[in-house]
Amino acid sequence: MKKIKLFTTAIIILLSIQTHAQIFGNDPEITIEGLQPESAWQIAEMAMLDNSISLEKFSMKEGVLISGWIEWTAIAIQNHAHLYLKYEAPVMTVKIADRQYKSADGWSEAVGNLSKKKYKEYVQNVADRITEISKDPGLIETAVKNSKLILAFNPVVLVEGVEFKLIKAGTDANQKLTLEFAVHNKNSGEAKIRIPLHGFKDEVNPNITGSRGNVKWIPKAGLDAILQPDETQTLTFELSKWEMSSIPEFDFRVLSNSDELHNMSIFSIPLPYSYSPND
């Protein structure tokens, strides 16, 4: 699929979660086969929003997405529940969690099953929409492009006239991860560049820094480089072990000529990856 340009936008703040905290009743779960890791969560996100169900908690590492409270009234009694999605490639499971009713003593765990109408509305309709999107390449592209859960992949970042272009990324037989950038100075004068900090995030959460690896310029070692006008140098980042089929988020900070610290990020990097002019 053609890579989608990343537009700067606000991100839904999603919290990491403990999967054992949920309570599951007797309502049957639905499993959906054949979802690919690079688009599974974006498809699920689109399906939930298309059914007016909000997103609240997400952990890519745990493989869990939980909705906000779904609320309804039955026989004048308030009810609420979460929609709980679990993904273990290539299968996604959709089910109801934490179903409760409100009494004079507060919220209590509900017994029995959802009505057929509510089950279809909250579980079956979302599962059917996930299946529908997953079978349509155009809808998959739309889901990936418009996702706020996992921002779209863009291999090029520009910092004060210096272009950082991701040329390739991948792991070797020992699961060593390497990202290689071509760094090109588009300015009329020299550019002094320093990379003081970087991190690989294995979970999409703005409060987690993630793992740090090695960084080096080629041919000159170290964190600093001076690029002459129109000069290109190679910058590599390495991490000793990586087990996922993509990088949810890669962050790096750049100090440029102005001494201003720029916080840069590239999202949803597929592995392996090689740059194409169409990206």
Backbone as CSV, one residue per row, in Angstrom:
resi,resn,N_x,N_y,N_z,CA_x,CA_y,CA_z,C_x,C_y,C_z
1,MET,0.841,-1.188,0.000,0.000,0.000,0.000,0.875,1.235,0.000
2,LYS,0.426,2.266,-0.748,1.168,3.515,-0.774,1.220,4.115,0.614
3,LYS,2.396,4.543,1.031,2.556,5.131,2.343,1.832,6.480,2.401
4,ILE,1.311,6.814,3.533,0.488,8.003,3.681,1.278,9.101,4.378
5,LYS,1.195,10.304,3.842,1.884,11.435,4.454,1.271,11.741,5.814
6,LEU,2.151,11.975,6.776,1.694,12.264,8.143,1.332,13.727,8.274
7,PHE,0.110,14.015,8.678,-0.309,15.371,8.950,-0.240,15.602,10.461
8,THR,0.245,16.782,10.857,0.305,17.098,12.276,-1.100,17.216,12.833
9,THR,-1.365,16.465,13.872,-2.723,16.460,14.417,-2.673,16.059,15.873
10,ALA,-3.717,16.335,16.580,-3.790,15.940,17.991,-4.008,14.450,18.086
11,ILE,-3.399,13.825,19.109,-3.497,12.392,19.316,-4.439,12.119,20.482
12,ILE,-5.269,11.110,20.322,-6.066,10.649,21.457,-5.110,10.167,22.538
13,ILE,-5.263,10.637,23.766,-4.393,10.179,24.844,-4.932,8.858,25.341
14,LEU,-4.150,7.824,25.079,-4.577,6.467,25.416,-3.695,5.926,26.535
15,LEU,-4.289,5.280,27.501,-3.594,4.820,28.691,-3.203,3.367,28.557
16,SER,-2.019,3.005,29.106,-1.673,1.593,29.156,-2.535,0.912,30.206
17,ILE,-2.761,-0.404,30.025,-3.778,-1.089,30.816,-3.295,-2.435,31.314
18,GLN,-3.954,-2.908,32.343,-3.718,-4.252,32.829,-4.888,-5.120,32.363
19,THR,-4.617,-6.119,31.548,-5.695,-6.875,30.918,-6.485,-7.694,31.941
20,HIS,-5.888,-8.019,33.087,-6.608,-8.838,34.053,-7.654,-8.045,34.826
21,ALA,-7.724,-6.729,34.642,-8.658,-5.906,35.408,-10.078,-6.015,34.893
22,GLN,-10.266,-6.526,33.679,-11.604,-6.599,33.106,-12.384,-7.801,33.639
23,ILE,-13.716,-7.644,33.681,-14.614,-8.722,34.080,-15.481,-9.076,32.878
24,PHE,-15.490,-10.336,32.483,-16.249,-10.781,31.317,-17.437,-11.623,31.778
25,GLY,-18.596,-11.316,31.209,-19.796,-12.070,31.553,-19.991,-13.252,30.625
26,ASN,-21.244,-13.576,30.364,-21.572,-14.752,29.548,-21.831,-14.431,28.080
27,ASP,-21.750,-13.159,27.710,-22.009,-12.795,26.319,-20.936,-13.391,25.416
28,PRO,-21.330,-14.024,24.312,-20.343,-14.697,23.454,-19.391,-13.705,22.793
29,GLU,-18.157,-14.143,22.587,-17.180,-13.333,21.874,-17.230,-13.662,20.388
30,ILE,-16.748,-12.738,19.575,-16.681,-12.924,18.128,-15.225,-12.848,17.698
31,THR,-14.776,-13.781,16.885,-13.398,-13.775,16.386,-13.402,-13.449,14.896
32,ILE,-12.408,-12.663,14.497,-12.250,-12.237,13.105,-10.862,-12.656,12.653
33,GLU,-10.787,-13.423,11.587,-9.523,-13.971,11.097,-8.905,-13.072,10.032
34,GLY,-7.585,-13.228,9.872,-6.895,-12.672,8.711,-6.526,-11.208,8.771
35,LEU,-6.518,-10.583,9.956,-6.140,-9.181,10.056,-4.624,-9.048,10.139
36,GLN,-4.064,-8.161,9.329,-2.619,-7.986,9.276,-2.145,-6.966,10.317
37,PRO,-0.979,-7.193,10.921,-0.507,-6.322,12.011,-0.386,-4.850,11.636
38,GLU,-0.026,-4.560,10.377,0.196,-3.163,10.000,-1.091,-2.352,9.901
39,SER,-2.255,-3.011,9.923,-3.501,-2.254,9.794,-4.614,-2.728,10.732
40,ALA,-4.381,-3.754,11.521,-5.449,-4.337,12.346,-6.058,-3.315,13.304
41,TRP,-5.211,-2.580,14.023,-5.753,-1.653,15.016,-6.434,-0.458,14.363
42,GLN,-5.905,0.004,13.240,-6.550,1.125,12.550,-7.931,0.718,12.035
43,ILE,-8.044,-0.525,11.547,-9.345,-1.034,11.097,-10.320,-1.107,12.271
44,ALA,-9.855,-1.635,13.404,-10.714,-1.726,14.589,-11.150,-0.346,15.055
45,GLU,-10.218,0.598,15.046,-10.540,1.972,15.434,-11.642,2.542,14.544
46,MET,-11.494,2.390,13.234,-12.484,2.911,12.301,-13.839,2.248,12.517
47,ALA,-13.843,0.927,12.730,-15.095,0.198,12.929,-15.818,0.672,14.189
48,MET,-15.074,0.917,15.254,-15.703,1.378,16.494,-16.270,2.781,16.327
49,LEU,-15.495,3.679,15.716,-15.965,5.051,15.539,-17.149,5.106,14.585
50,ASP,-17.143,4.244,13.560,-18.284,4.190,12.635,-19.563,3.773,13.352
51,ASN,-19.410,3.077,14.480,-20.565,2.658,15.277,-20.753,3.530,16.520
52,SER,-20.147,4.726,16.481,-20.302,5.720,17.559,-19.863,5.201,18.915
53,ILE,-18.805,4.384,18.920,-18.226,3.864,20.153,-16.850,4.493,20.333
54,SER,-16.645,5.166,21.447,-15.400,5.882,21.678,-14.276,4.936,22.108
55,LEU,-13.032,5.408,21.946,-11.856,4.649,22.363,-11.334,5.245,23.660
56,GLU,-10.918,4.366,24.583,-10.435,4.881,25.867,-9.034,4.394,26.214
57,LYS,-8.789,3.086,26.114,-7.505,2.537,26.553,-6.943,1.626,25.473
58,PHE,-5.632,1.733,25.245,-4.990,0.954,24.192,-3.594,0.566,24.618
59,SER,-3.255,-0.693,24.437,-1.897,-1.180,24.648,-1.531,-2.093,23.496
60,MET,-0.646,-1.610,22.621,-0.201,-2.460,21.519,0.597,-3.647,22.049
61,LYS,1.388,-3.417,23.096,2.204,-4.495,23.654,1.327,-5.607,24.218
62,GLU,0.250,-5.234,24.910,-0.685,-6.224,25.461,-1.625,-6.763,24.388
63,GLY,-1.765,-6.024,23.285,-2.686,-6.432,22.227,-4.133,-6.223,22.613
64,VAL,-4.425,-5.095,23.282,-5.770,-4.856,23.804,-6.201,-3.419,23.511
65,LEU,-7.456,-3.279,23.083,-8.107,-1.977,22.917,-9.448,-2.032,23.635
66,ILE,-9.719,-1.021,24.469,-10.952,-0.979,25.246,-11.677,0.328,24.962
67,SER,-12.985,0.235,24.777,-13.793,1.423,24.502,-14.018,2.231,25.768
68,GLY,-14.534,3.435,25.566,-15.098,4.167,26.691,-16.389,3.490,27.134
69,TRP,-17.007,4.011,28.172,-18.244,3.407,28.662,-19.343,3.517,27.605
70,ILE,-19.966,2.378,27.290,-21.171,2.341,26.470,-22.353,2.341,27.435
71,GLU,-23.257,3.297,27.294,-24.324,3.472,28.277,-25.693,3.295,27.631
72,TRP,-26.605,2.669,28.354,-27.987,2.517,27.892,-28.899,2.313,29.103
73,THR,-30.191,2.439,28.855,-31.184,2.258,29.905,-32.105,1.108,29.533
74,ALA,-32.337,0.203,30.466,-33.240,-0.935,30.266,-34.221,-0.981,31.431
75,ILE,-35.488,-0.871,31.118,-36.566,-0.862,32.133,-36.231,0.171,33.215
76,ALA,-35.874,1.359,32.763,-35.584,2.510,33.635,-34.348,2.321,34.512
77,ILE,-33.541,1.304,34.201,-32.312,1.065,34.975,-31.108,1.406,34.105
78,GLN,-30.191,2.204,34.643,-28.984,2.577,33.908,-28.014,1.393,33.828
79,ASN,-27.432,1.203,32.656,-26.431,0.155,32.427,-25.227,0.744,31.707
80,HIS,-24.082,0.129,31.874,-22.927,0.482,31.046,-21.983,-0.719,30.938
81,ALA,-21.122,-0.649,29.928,-20.159,-1.734,29.677,-19.048,-1.196,28.791
82,HIS,-17.980,-1.961,28.711,-16.890,-1.673,27.775,-16.924,-2.682,26.629
83,LEU,-16.500,-2.242,25.447,-16.212,-3.163,24.362,-14.718,-3.461,24.419
84,TYR,-14.376,-4.734,24.428,-12.997,-5.186,24.658,-12.519,-5.926,23.410
85,LEU,-11.412,-5.459,22.827,-10.841,-6.082,21.640,-9.443,-6.605,21.966
86,LYS,-9.203,-7.859,21.624,-7.910,-8.502,21.836,-7.379,-8.971,20.485
87,TYR,-6.118,-8.643,20.192,-5.537,-9.019,18.898,-4.279,-9.847,19.104
88,GLU,-4.295,-11.057,18.538,-3.120,-11.910,18.455,-3.038,-12.341,17.000
89,ALA,-2.121,-11.706,16.254,-2.076,-11.847,14.797,-2.202,-13.303,14.362
90,PRO,-3.088,-13.562,13.380,-3.912,-12.607,12.625,-5.370,-12.565,13.101
91,VAL,-5.627,-12.848,14.379,-7.009,-12.985,14.869,-7.335,-11.868,15.860
92,MET,-8.505,-11.251,15.664,-9.003,-10.270,16.623,-10.284,-10.802,17.264
93,THR,-10.361,-10.657,18.584,-11.541,-11.088,19.342,-12.264,-9.860,19.872
94,VAL,-13.582,-9.842,19.711,-14.414,-8.724,20.162,-15.415,-9.263,21.193
95,LYS,-15.486,-8.606,22.354,-16.435,-9.055,23.369,-16.758,-7.922,24.343
96,ILE,-17.753,-8.177,25.179,-18.199,-7.212,26.182,-17.459,-7.451,27.494
97,ALA,-17.081,-6.353,28.144,-16.407,-6.452,29.449,-17.045,-5.473,30.428
98,ASP,-16.923,-5.797,31.706,-17.289,-4.873,32.797,-18.745,-4.395,32.712
99,ARG,-19.663,-5.288,32.368,-21.068,-4.875,32.258,-21.659,-4.721,33.656
100,GLN,-22.260,-3.546,33.900,-22.784,-3.225,35.225,-24.143,-2.529,35.112
101,TYR,-24.913,-2.585,36.196,-26.148,-1.812,36.299,-26.076,-0.955,37.555
102,LYS,-26.860,0.126,37.556,-26.817,1.060,38.668,-28.007,0.849,39.589
103,SER,-27.697,0.672,40.876,-28.746,0.501,41.885,-28.583,1.586,42.948
104,ALA,-29.381,1.490,43.960,-29.282,2.468,45.056,-27.945,2.388,45.764
105,ASP,-27.283,1.242,45.649,-25.987,1.047,46.310,-24.806,1.350,45.390
106,GLY,-25.089,1.838,44.174,-24.008,2.125,43.232,-23.993,1.131,42.082
107,TRP,-22.850,1.026,41.409,-22.726,0.142,40.253,-22.424,-1.284,40.703
108,SER,-23.146,-2.258,40.112,-22.970,-3.666,40.450,-22.817,-4.478,39.180
109,GLU,-22.117,-5.598,39.281,-21.917,-6.462,38.111,-23.255,-7.029,37.639
110,ALA,-23.494,-6.940,36.324,-24.734,-7.444,35.750,-24.635,-8.944,35.524
111,VAL,-25.764,-9.627,35.634,-25.811,-11.067,35.380,-26.618,-11.324,34.117
112,GLY,-26.473,-12.524,33.572,-27.187,-12.850,32.345,-26.515,-12.228,31.133
113,ASN,-27.202,-12.292,29.996,-26.643,-11.793,28.751,-27.305,-10.485,28.330
114,LEU,-26.605,-9.772,27.446,-27.210,-8.621,26.797,-28.427,-9.071,25.986
115,SER,-29.369,-8.170,25.772,-30.462,-8.481,24.856,-29.894,-8.665,23.447
116,LYS,-30.623,-9.361,22.601,-30.163,-9.576,21.225,-29.937,-8.245,20.511
117,LYS,-30.817,-7.282,20.783,-30.704,-5.972,20.143,-29.412,-5.269,20.560
118,LYS,-29.135,-5.248,21.867,-27.933,-4.560,22.346,-26.666,-5.318,21.953
119,TYR,-26.725,-6.645,21.947,-25.561,-7.427,21.518,-25.209,-7.110,20.070
120,LYS,-26.226,-7.044,19.218,-25.974,-6.713,17.808,-25.419,-5.305,17.682
121,GLU,-25.973,-4.376,18.438,-25.568,-2.979,18.343,-24.134,-2.763,18.809
122,TYR,-23.737,-3.422,19.889,-22.444,-3.129,20.503,-21.334,-4.104,20.128
123,VAL,-21.687,-5.319,19.752,-20.658,-6.330,19.468,-20.697,-6.749,18.003
124,GLN,-21.849,-7.253,17.563,-21.941,-7.802,16.209,-21.691,-6.739,15.140
125,ASN,-22.248,-5.557,15.313,-22.082,-4.512,14.300,-20.629,-4.079,14.163
126,VAL,-19.912,-3.998,15.279,-18.489,-3.638,15.213,-17.689,-4.744,14.543
127,ALA,-17.958,-6.004,14.916,-17.248,-7.128,14.303,-17.521,-7.191,12.802
128,ASP,-18.771,-6.977,12.401,-19.109,-7.003,10.979,-18.409,-5.880,10.230
129,ARG,-18.313,-4.705,10.863,-17.646,-3.570,10.206,-16.142,-3.826,10.084
130,ILE,-15.531,-4.451,11.086,-14.108,-4.816,10.986,-13.893,-5.732,9.791
131,THR,-14.750,-6.738,9.648,-14.643,-7.668,8.523,-14.819,-6.940,7.197
132,GLU,-15.793,-6.051,7.134,-16.061,-5.307,5.901,-14.863,-4.450,5.496
133,ILE,-14.304,-3.720,6.443,-13.147,-2.863,6.140,-11.955,-3.701,5.709
134,SER,-11.727,-4.824,6.393,-10.543,-5.645,6.123,-10.553,-6.271,4.737
135,LYS,-11.714,-6.345,4.110,-11.823,-6.952,2.782,-11.805,-5.910,1.656
136,ASP,-11.660,-4.634,2.012,-11.693,-3.558,1.025,-10.405,-2.745,1.112
137,PRO,-9.480,-2.870,0.136,-8.204,-2.139,0.191,-8.378,-0.631,0.333
138,GLY,-9.405,-0.079,-0.300,-9.647,1.349,-0.183,-10.020,1.761,1.222
139,LEU,-10.860,0.956,1.872,-11.241,1.250,3.254,-10.064,1.057,4.203
140,ILE,-9.220,0.067,3.939,-8.021,-0.126,4.765,-7.133,1.104,4.677
141,GLU,-6.930,1.600,3.460,-6.084,2.795,3.282,-6.678,3.989,4.018
142,THR,-7.996,4.139,3.949,-8.655,5.227,4.666,-8.473,5.081,6.175
143,ALA,-8.608,3.849,6.666,-8.443,3.600,8.103,-7.035,3.960,8.564
144,VAL,-6.034,3.570,7.782,-4.638,3.857,8.143,-4.360,5.354,8.054
145,LYS,-4.843,5.985,6.991,-4.592,7.408,6.774,-5.205,8.271,7.861
146,ASN,-6.419,7.934,8.298,-7.154,8.782,9.228,-6.996,8.402,10.688
147,SER,-6.192,7.387,10.977,-6.071,6.901,12.346,-5.474,7.948,13.278
148,LYS,-6.073,8.113,14.425,-5.481,8.890,15.518,-4.850,7.964,16.549
149,LEU,-5.230,6.696,16.484,-4.701,5.699,17.407,-3.238,5.405,17.082
150,ILE,-2.956,5.179,15.793,-1.594,4.929,15.319,-1.367,5.864,14.141
151,LEU,-0.580,6.892,14.326,-0.404,7.889,13.283,0.257,7.280,12.047
152,ALA,-0.093,7.812,10.888,0.365,7.247,9.617,1.869,7.418,9.419
153,PHE,2.436,6.518,8.658,3.874,6.474,8.403,4.293,7.525,7.380
154,ASN,5.342,8.280,7.694,5.962,9.213,6.764,7.466,9.129,6.971
155,PRO,8.248,8.714,5.962,9.685,8.469,6.168,10.563,9.710,6.147
156,VAL,10.005,10.901,5.899,10.816,12.107,5.741,10.448,13.129,6.809
157,VAL,11.483,13.660,7.492,11.312,14.704,8.505,12.268,15.839,8.164
158,LEU,11.785,17.071,8.231,12.605,18.243,7.898,12.827,19.073,9.155
159,VAL,14.113,19.388,9.441,14.494,20.177,10.610,15.369,21.333,10.144
160,GLU,14.817,22.549,10.155,15.562,23.758,9.791,16.356,23.573,8.492
161,GLY,15.694,23.071,7.473,16.342,22.922,6.176,17.195,21.681,6.024
162,VAL,17.233,20.835,7.034,17.975,19.568,6.957,16.955,18.431,6.893
163,GLU,17.067,17.623,5.843,16.110,16.543,5.608,16.634,15.225,6.151
164,PHE,15.831,14.582,7.005,16.121,13.245,7.506,15.198,12.280,6.766
165,LYS,15.766,11.434,5.905,14.974,10.503,5.111,15.315,9.074,5.501
166,LEU,14.312,8.325,5.977,14.522,6.925,6.341,14.710,6.113,5.065
167,ILE,15.902,5.570,4.873,16.229,4.820,3.662,15.878,3.349,3.806
168,LYS,16.193,2.782,4.960,15.845,1.385,5.183,15.786,1.087,6.669
169,ALA,15.023,0.047,7.004,14.895,-0.407,8.388,14.638,-1.904,8.366
170,GLY,15.203,-2.604,9.341,14.990,-4.041,9.399,15.782,-4.680,10.507
171,THR,15.558,-5.972,10.687,16.267,-6.740,11.694,17.077,-7.850,11.031
172,ASP,18.150,-8.288,11.699,18.947,-9.394,11.189,18.545,-10.693,11.893
173,ALA,19.320,-11.753,11.680,18.984,-13.066,12.243,19.005,-13.064,13.764
174,ASN,19.733,-12.120,14.356,19.818,-12.016,15.815,18.851,-10.984,16.386
175,GLN,17.898,-10.534,15.562,16.882,-9.557,15.940,17.476,-8.191,16.283
176,LYS,18.641,-7.899,15.724,19.217,-6.565,15.861,18.510,-5.635,14.889
177,LEU,17.976,-4.554,15.397,17.216,-3.602,14.594,18.117,-2.457,14.156
178,THR,18.047,-2.106,12.882,18.823,-0.988,12.345,17.925,-0.085,11.516
179,LEU,18.005,1.223,11.768,17.357,2.236,10.961,18.442,3.098,10.323
180,GLU,18.390,3.268,9.015,19.392,4.052,8.304,18.729,5.260,7.648
181,PHE,19.242,6.448,7.976,18.726,7.694,7.424,19.753,8.332,6.499
182,ALA,19.288,8.921,5.395,20.095,9.828,4.591,19.765,11.241,5.066
183,VAL,20.778,11.956,5.568,20.562,13.295,6.117,21.154,14.300,5.141
184,HIS,20.308,15.142,4.556,20.725,16.039,3.480,20.546,17.493,3.897
185,ASN,21.603,18.292,3.732,21.566,19.713,4.068,21.087,20.510,2.860
186,LYS,19.885,21.056,2.948,19.317,21.840,1.853,19.617,23.329,1.982
187,ASN,20.357,23.720,3.001,20.654,25.122,3.252,21.829,25.608,2.404
188,SER,21.966,26.931,2.313,23.098,27.520,1.577,24.360,27.568,2.415
189,GLY,24.235,27.419,3.723,25.395,27.383,4.609,25.525,26.029,5.284
190,GLU,26.616,25.837,6.050,26.803,24.549,6.712,25.780,24.353,7.820
191,ALA,25.509,23.108,8.126,24.551,22.755,9.177,25.246,21.912,10.225
192,LYS,25.155,22.358,11.477,25.701,21.599,12.590,24.550,20.838,13.238
193,ILE,24.671,19.520,13.301,23.587,18.668,13.778,24.082,17.823,14.944
194,ARG,23.246,17.727,15.976,23.532,16.849,17.113,22.266,16.068,17.444
195,ILE,22.442,14.779,17.761,21.334,13.912,18.150,21.525,13.555,19.630
196,PRO,20.957,14.350,20.549,21.214,14.094,21.976,20.402,12.956,22.577
197,LEU,19.266,12.586,21.955,18.421,11.556,22.559,17.536,10.942,21.489
198,HIS,17.297,9.628,21.618,16.345,8.959,20.734,15.744,7.783,21.479
199,GLY,14.653,7.254,20.956,14.009,6.126,21.619,13.092,5.371,20.689
200,PHE,13.028,4.050,20.878,12.120,3.177,20.141,10.956,2.833,21.069
201,LYS,9.746,3.182,20.691,8.595,2.872,21.534,7.943,1.585,21.052
202,ASP,7.751,0.644,21.973,7.061,-0.598,21.628,5.603,-0.550,22.072
203,GLU,5.185,0.600,22.603,3.789,0.774,23.003,3.418,2.220,22.728
204,VAL,2.281,2.437,22.084,1.879,3.792,21.746,1.325,4.462,22.997
205,ASN,2.155,5.222,23.651,1.762,5.911,24.872,2.669,7.127,25.025
206,PRO,2.118,8.344,25.014,2.955,9.534,25.043,3.757,9.702,26.314
207,ASN,3.453,8.925,27.364,4.171,9.051,28.624,5.311,8.051,28.772
208,ILE,5.539,7.214,27.763,6.594,6.206,27.839,7.724,6.580,26.888
209,THR,8.941,6.681,27.406,10.078,7.059,26.573,10.481,5.934,25.650
210,GLY,10.492,4.707,26.118,10.864,3.578,25.279,12.331,3.208,25.411
211,SER,12.754,2.243,24.588,14.120,1.732,24.640,15.061,2.611,23.825
212,ARG,16.292,2.741,24.287,17.315,3.492,23.560,18.389,2.538,23.060
213,GLY,18.905,2.809,21.867,19.975,2.003,21.306,21.177,2.857,20.986
214,ASN,21.972,2.435,20.001,23.159,3.169,19.585,22.835,4.086,18.415
215,VAL,23.573,5.186,18.323,23.423,6.117,17.216,24.814,6.478,16.696
216,LYS,24.961,6.575,15.377,26.262,6.948,14.817,26.097,7.559,13.437
217,TRP,27.005,8.471,13.145,27.105,9.050,11.815,28.138,8.264,11.018
218,ILE,27.927,8.125,9.747,28.887,7.468,8.859,29.304,8.493,7.799
219,PRO,30.601,8.742,7.628,31.729,7.943,8.140,32.236,8.353,9.521
220,LYS,31.784,9.499,10.083,32.314,9.988,11.343,31.478,9.469,12.500
221,ALA,32.126,8.875,13.499,31.418,8.356,14.660,30.982,9.494,15.574
222,GLY,30.028,9.203,16.461,29.596,10.179,17.439,28.202,10.707,17.165
223,LEU,27.768,11.627,18.041,26.422,12.177,17.945,26.360,13.442,17.102
224,ASP,27.522,14.006,16.733,27.579,15.286,16.045,28.005,15.124,14.596
225,ALA,27.502,16.006,13.747,27.931,16.037,12.346,27.832,17.465,11.830
226,ILE,28.720,17.817,10.913,28.665,19.097,10.209,28.465,18.792,8.737
227,LEU,27.373,19.286,8.169,27.045,19.036,6.769,27.226,20.323,5.978
228,GLN,27.980,20.238,4.904,28.154,21.368,4.010,26.900,21.524,3.144
229,PRO,26.731,22.687,2.479,25.558,22.862,1.621,25.432,21.740,0.589
230,ASP,24.235,21.174,0.476,23.897,20.110,-0.461,24.618,18.792,-0.158
231,GLU,25.213,18.671,1.018,25.902,17.424,1.394,24.918,16.465,2.055
232,THR,25.131,15.155,1.821,24.332,14.115,2.460,25.244,13.189,3.249
233,GLN,24.866,12.916,4.489,25.582,11.939,5.302,24.594,10.871,5.774
234,THR,25.148,9.747,6.210,24.327,8.629,6.681,24.292,8.622,8.208
235,LEU,23.100,8.446,8.753,22.897,8.368,10.199,22.189,7.051,10.498
236,THR,22.724,6.271,11.432,22.100,4.987,11.766,21.755,4.924,13.255
237,PHE,20.645,4.246,13.528,20.210,3.944,14.891,20.102,2.432,14.997
238,GLU,20.557,1.884,16.123,20.541,0.431,16.304,19.987,0.071,17.677
239,LEU,19.290,-1.039,17.718,18.791,-1.601,18.971,19.092,-3.086,18.956
240,SER,19.587,-3.623,20.076,20.110,-4.989,20.094,19.055,-6.052,19.853
241,LYS,17.784,-5.785,20.240,16.759,-6.816,20.079,15.414,-6.176,19.780
242,TRP,14.734,-6.662,18.731,13.399,-6.171,18.382,12.589,-7.340,17.857
243,GLU,11.407,-7.579,18.434,10.613,-8.760,18.102,9.341,-8.441,17.327
244,MET,8.954,-7.176,17.236,7.706,-6.819,16.572,7.900,-6.672,15.063
245,SER,6.790,-6.742,14.311,6.845,-6.641,12.855,6.765,-5.199,12.365
246,SER,6.710,-4.256,13.279,6.721,-2.840,12.936,7.237,-2.066,14.144
247,ILE,7.501,-0.769,13.941,7.894,0.115,15.041,6.756,1.108,15.229
248,PRO,5.974,0.996,16.302,4.859,1.918,16.485,5.279,3.380,16.480
249,GLU,6.427,3.668,17.102,6.887,5.055,17.151,8.390,5.092,17.380
250,PHE,9.065,5.912,16.582,10.495,6.149,16.764,10.692,7.650,16.960
251,ASP,11.275,8.027,18.095,11.475,9.436,18.440,12.960,9.782,18.403
252,PHE,13.275,10.969,17.919,14.640,11.466,18.070,14.621,12.977,18.209
253,ARG,15.560,13.476,18.978,15.679,14.915,19.214,16.879,15.442,18.437
254,VAL,16.698,16.609,17.839,17.727,17.172,16.972,18.053,18.580,17.450
255,LEU,19.336,18.834,17.665,19.830,20.188,17.911,20.463,20.677,16.616
256,SER,19.985,21.819,16.122,20.483,22.337,14.851,21.236,23.638,15.080
257,ASN,21.517,24.373,13.994,22.316,25.600,14.088,21.756,26.604,15.089
258,SER,20.445,26.666,15.203,19.831,27.662,16.077,19.901,27.275,17.544
259,ASP,20.416,26.075,17.840,20.462,25.524,19.198,19.068,25.250,19.765
260,GLU,18.062,25.264,18.905,16.712,24.898,19.333,16.565,23.384,19.289
261,LEU,15.999,22.816,20.355,15.789,21.369,20.421,14.478,21.011,19.731
262,HIS,14.556,20.145,18.701,13.384,19.705,17.956,13.069,18.262,18.340
263,ASN,11.824,18.023,18.754,11.368,16.668,19.054,10.688,16.094,17.813
264,MET,11.310,15.093,17.190,10.812,14.538,15.940,10.364,13.090,16.151
265,SER,9.332,12.681,15.400,8.820,11.312,15.522,8.439,10.774,14.154
266,ILE,8.656,9.465,13.978,8.156,8.741,12.815,7.311,7.592,13.356
267,PHE,6.126,7.414,12.795,5.161,6.459,13.335,4.956,5.281,12.383
268,SER,4.598,4.145,12.965,4.134,2.967,12.204,5.120,2.557,11.118
269,ILE,6.367,2.385,11.488,7.395,1.999,10.517,7.276,0.502,10.245
270,PRO,7.014,0.102,8.991,6.927,-1.331,8.691,8.319,-1.953,8.677
271,LEU,8.394,-3.231,9.001,9.672,-3.948,8.971,9.521,-5.211,8.136
272,PRO,10.416,-5.461,7.195,11.495,-4.565,6.764,10.949,-3.431,5.914
273,TYR,11.783,-2.386,5.770,11.379,-1.226,4.975,12.541,-0.757,4.106
274,SER,12.230,-0.393,2.855,13.181,0.250,1.937,12.473,1.422,1.285
275,TYR,13.123,2.561,1.245,12.504,3.781,0.741,12.153,3.663,-0.739
276,SER,10.993,4.197,-1.102,10.557,4.309,-2.483,10.135,5.738,-2.746
277,PRO,10.381,6.292,-3.934,9.970,7.674,-4.231,8.480,7.919,-4.046
278,ASN,7.660,6.868,-4.039,6.215,7.009,-3.857,5.805,7.130,-2.398
279,ASP,6.767,6.930,-1.489,6.450,6.964,-0.058,6.117,8.392,0.386
